[in-house]
């Protein structure tokens, strides 16, 4: 959708993708076999004696262990995680198999023997796939802010929105000022001859921001999205594998001092790179969710962990640990975000169901058109 946060350094300018190290205390179980065994053994065997009454659907299960599946961008303060462990009484284990797409793949592949109890990090570009696969159990968190309802992935409370970020094109403001060239504002501006050879983006087949930007072009251009990409290719767009290469190597406004003054990144990037700006009319809103995993051996704990992610303490940490906006707008933002992060009033939107149904088709067609 990752690197250690370094204020003022380009590597920490946004919530990057799967290369960022996790700064929370994360326990990685060594192998898939181990994960499966852990999942199967988390519920202790019943002692010999009278038969126990069977659990019902209205009586969620609870154990002393809570296994949290996350993408490898999950990061909260160690003290915050420790406080949850203490207050809940759970032996909490974190498993981070990869980026958001990898997480969803693992949930689907292990549907009959779930890897954990609760998942965090499924975003709206992959939410539809998880919903269609039936790997989530409904849970309606009573502490979800009312204004976050608009971020819901479905009408069954299968996923709870936790944070969001706007994937936007960013510009090296100083570069444009030195060239006496206006910073482009819209997707169509990028097709003008004066911006030829200035833009670098990441590949949607291998990059979460890249997929979000592809979805933005679909949302803006409809069936004409491939025509738009054909024109963008003719105007010299450069495609690289992921965010790190695009931002820290190719982009002129970051540490790599590349030769491209336009890059695909996040609206929050200027909070850490004040000499840049986000093009707020090019943005796609990426929403991250948490959900109870169907068949969880600790469904009670899974629900408690989702409630924990919605607490003020966690919501306040999200901007500076995961580089996303909290869904609870009442907690406020860090000073750097207030001063430099761009506010996106009208992001380009594509329904979760449409992304689920057509994502693979879009990527295949894009690859043939742009990389082909």
N, C-alpha and C positions, 0 to 999 in steps of 0.2 A: 503498500500500500506503500539495515538501519544503523545509524551511527550514533555514537555518544554525543550528548549535547555539549556544544562548546559555544558559549555566548560570543557573538560577533564573528564566528567562523562559519564558512559556507557549509561545512558538513552538518551543521546543526540548524540550518536555515529553515527546515521544514520537518514534517514527519515523513521521512523518506521510506524506502522499501525494506525488503527483507535482509539487507546487509547490516542494518543497525543493530548493535549489540543490545541486549536486554539489560537495563540497569536495575531492575528489581531483582530480588532473590528468586531465582528460577531453578527448579529441580527438573532436569531433563532425564527422563527414564531412558535407559541405554538402547533399547531396541524395541521394534514393534511387538515382538513376542513377549518381551517383558511387560509392555503396556497392556497387552491382552490379559496376561496372567494377573497383573495388578488389578485390572478392572474386574476380573472374575473372582478375585479373592478378597476384595475390599469388604464384602459383607461377611461377618463372622458366622461360623456354623452354629446352629442351634444346639444347645446341650441336650443330652438324653433326658427323657421325661415325658410328661403328658404332651400330646400334640398341641401345637400352637395354632391359634386362629389365623387364617389366611388374611394377607393384607388386601385392602380394597382400594379402588381407584381414588377414593376420597381420603385415604390415609397415606400420604407420601412417606417414603422410606427415609431413614436417617442412619448414618453410621459415624464412627469417629474419624473417618478419613474423607477428605474432600479433594477430588482431582479436578483441577481447572485447566481446560485446554485453551490456549491462546495463540495468536500469531506472534511472531518473534519481534514485534514492536511493543509488546506490553511492557510498561515501565511505571512503577509507582515507588514511592519512598519505602525503604526497608522497614522503617518504623511504623508506617501505615499498615503494611502487610502483617507485621508482628502483632500490632494491636488487634487486627481482625482475628488472627489465630488465637490470641489470648481470650478475646471476648466470646468467640464462637466455641472454643474448646476443640476445634478440629485440627487434625494433622493435615495441613494443606500442602498439596503437591501441585506444582505448575508444570505443564507439558507444552512445549512450543515446537511443533513439528515443522513450521515454515511460515510462509505468508498466508494471507486470507484464503487464497485459492487452495493451497495445500491443506489448510485446516478443514475446509469443506470436503475435499476429496477424502481425507482420513475419516471424517465422520460418516460419510456414505459407505466407504469400504468396510468399516467396522460396525455397521448399524446393528448387527445381531449380537455383538459383544462390545458394547460401548467402551471407548477409551477413558471416559471420565464422566463427570457429573454436570458440569456447566462449561459453556464455551463463551469466550469473548473475542471479538475481532472480525466476525463475519460482517462484510460491508454490503451495501445495496447493489453492488455489481455481482455478488455471489449469493445474496440472500434468497433469491428465487429458486436457485438450485437446491439449497438446503431445505427450503420449505417443501418443494415438490418431492424430495426424497423421504420426507417424514422422519427426519432425524431429531426433531425438536418437540418438546412438550410445552403446551401453553402455560404461561404464567403472567398474570397481570399485577405488576408492582404498584402498590398503593402510593409509593413515594415518587412515582414518575411525574415530573412537572406537567401541568396541563398544556403548556405551550409546546411540549415535545411530542404531543399526539400526532402532529402533522408529519413527523418523521417515521411513523410506523411502517413496517414492511408489509403487514397484512392486517386484516380485521379480527384476527383470532389471538392476538397477543403472543404469537409464537416467538417473537424476538423483541427485546426491549432496547430502545435507542439509548446509547450511553454518551457518545460524542459525535462530532461531525467536523468536516473540514472541506474547504472549497479548493478543488484542483483548478488552477488558473495559469494562464501564461504570465510570466514575469519579464520585466524589462530592466536592463541596465540603464538607469536614468542618466548617469553621467556620460555614458557613451553617446546617447542620443543628443544630449545637450552639446557635446563637443562637435558633433556632426551637423548641428543646427537642423536636425530632423525631428519631426513630431513623433512622439511615441504612438504606435498604433493602438486603436481602441477596441476594434471588433474583429471577428473572424474574417469578415470580408476584407478588412484593411490589409490582412496578411497576404492577400493575393496581388496587391499593388506592386508595380515594378521597383519602387524605392525600397521595398523590404525584401527584395530577392536575396536569398542566401543568408538571412539573418537569424532564422529560427531553428532550434534544435528541440526535438521531442523524444520521448521514450516509446518503445515498441509495445503496443497493447497486448501482444501475445506473451510478453515476459515482464510486464510492468503494470502495477496497480494504477499509478497516475496515468500511464499510457492508455489503459483501458477506459479510465474515466474520461479522458479527453476524446477518445473515439466515440464514447457514448454522447459527449457534448455535441460533437459534429452531427451525430444522428438526430439528436434532439433539435438542433438548430436547422438542419437541412433536410430532414426526413429521407425520402428515397433518393434524394440527390446528394447524399453524403459522399458517395464514391466520386462523383463529379467534382465535389469540393476538394477531395484529397488528390485527385488527378491534377487539379489546378495548383494545389499547394506544392505538390511534387515538382511541377514545372517551374515553380517560383523558388526552388532550391531548398525546401525543407530537408533537414538532416535528421535521420532516425538512428538512435542508439539503443542499446539493450535496456538500460534502466535509468532511474532518477540520478543515481550517484554519478554515472558517467556524464549525463546531460548537464547536471548542475555544477559539479565540482571540477569537471574537465573542460567541457565545451563552452560553458557560459562565461562571458567576459566579466560579469559582475560578481564573480565568486573567486574562491581561492585558486582555481586553475587558470584564471585569466585567459580563457579561450577566446575564439574570434567570433562567437555568436552572442549578440546582445539581447536575444529573445529566447526564453527557455520555458519548458513546461514544469511548473512547480505548484506551490500552494499560495493561497491568499495570505497565509500567516508568515511566509518567508521574509517579507520586509521587516518583520519584528526583530529579526536577527541579522538582516542585511539592509540597513536603513538607506543605502544608496541605490536601492532597487524599488520597483513598484509593481503591484499586481494589476493586470488588466481585468477589471471586475466584470466586463461584459463577455468574457470568454470562459466563465467558470461552470464547473459541474460539482454539485454538492455530494460529497462522499459521506455516508452515515455508517457508523460502526455500532454493532449490536451485541448484546449478551443474550444467551438463551439456556434454558434447562435442556439437557440432552435426554432424549427419549430413552427410557430404560435405565436412567441414572440410579445407582445404588445409594446415593445420598441426595435425594430430591429436595429434602428440607434444607440441606446445606447449600445446594445450588441456588435455591430461592434467596437464602440469606446473603449469598455472595452478590447476586444481582442487586439486592437492596443496598449492600455495602458500596457497590460502584456508583450508586445514586446519592450517597451521602455528600454533604457539603465538603467534607475533608478531601474526599477523592476527586470530586468535581473541580475543586480549586486547583488540584495538582495537574490535571490533564493538559492544560496548555504548555507547561514547561517540562513535562515528562513524556508526553505522547504527541505534542505539537498539534493538537486538535482543539476545537471549541467544546466546552462542556454543554450538555443539553439543558442544564439548569442555568439559565441566563442570570439568575439572581445572585450567583456567587461572585460575579465580577471577574475581571481579567487582569493579568499582570500589567504593570505600567508600560512596558515595551509594546505589548499587544495593543493597548489603548492608543498609543501614539503612532504606531507604524503598521500594524496588521490591517489589511483592507477589509472594509465591511462590504459584503456582497448582498445587495438588496434583492436581486432577481436572478438566482443561478439557473442555468439551463437544466431542465428536468427530464428524466425518462423513467416511466413506471418500472418498478421492480419486476413485474410480470413480463414486461416487454424485454427487459435485459435477459431474464432467465430463458425466454423462448428463443431469442435471436443472437445472443452473445457470440456463440461459436460461429454462426453464419457471418456475423459482422467481421470477426477477426479473420476468418478464412478469405472473405472477399477483400478486406483491407490489405492482407498480405499479398494477394495476387495483384492488386492494383498498385501498391506502393513499393513493395519489395520485389515482387514478381520477376 
